[in-house]
Amino acid sequence: MIEAGFHAVPPGHVAAIVTHLERRVPPDATSVPFPEGVTLRRVETPDPHWYRDLFARVGGQDWLWSSRLRLPVGELVGILRDPSVEVHAVEVDGRAEGLLELDFRAPATPELAFFGLTPILQGQGIGRALMQAALARAFARPIAALTVHTCTLDSPVALPFYIRAGFVPVRREVEVITDPRLSGVLPEDAAPHHPVLP
């Protein structure tokens, strides 16, 4: 446990406050449809290059999502093709513009591992439809809770969105990672609201 007060972040790193949430109540039967021309498709055997491209477009440029970009390809493929991991793409005209990843490797408390839309789909109510689909898929199984976490490197609308969707904050952590812009994992101009400090 860290003590109260200020703590130095090592050079070349970024720090985030991570909030862990869970939802224990199944969704009601209300259906939130996707707009016309927008579809959700399960990708049974995701190609790692396709996945990394979508992952980066959803969260890399604006929010410093980098965990899946830093993984060795073999390790990433092992996760994506695990039968207990579901990858879904939100598609417009056949192009993936949103990501939903459900991880059932902990069967009683699966995780909403990744959830987001590229900028071209934001602000159209598609996030609500995607969340409804995620909840329906998760609670179709005999689970105790669906878990998710977000952090201060993520979009500021993420935490309020999860709370509105029925998730309850249960714990908080501080995470320190190597700045992915300094290692070339993400472009140096990514997330300019978080300055690079070598």
Protein Blocks (a to p, Z undefined) as FASTA:
>chain_A
ZZeddddddehiacddddddddfbdcdfbdcdddehiacdddfbacfklmmmmmmmmmmm
mnopaklmmpcfklmmmmmmpmkbccddddeehiacbdcdddfkbmmlccdfbgcddfkl
gonlmmmmmmmmmmmmmmmpccfbdcddddfkbcfklmmmmmmnopacfbdcddddddfk
lnomacfkgokllccdZZ
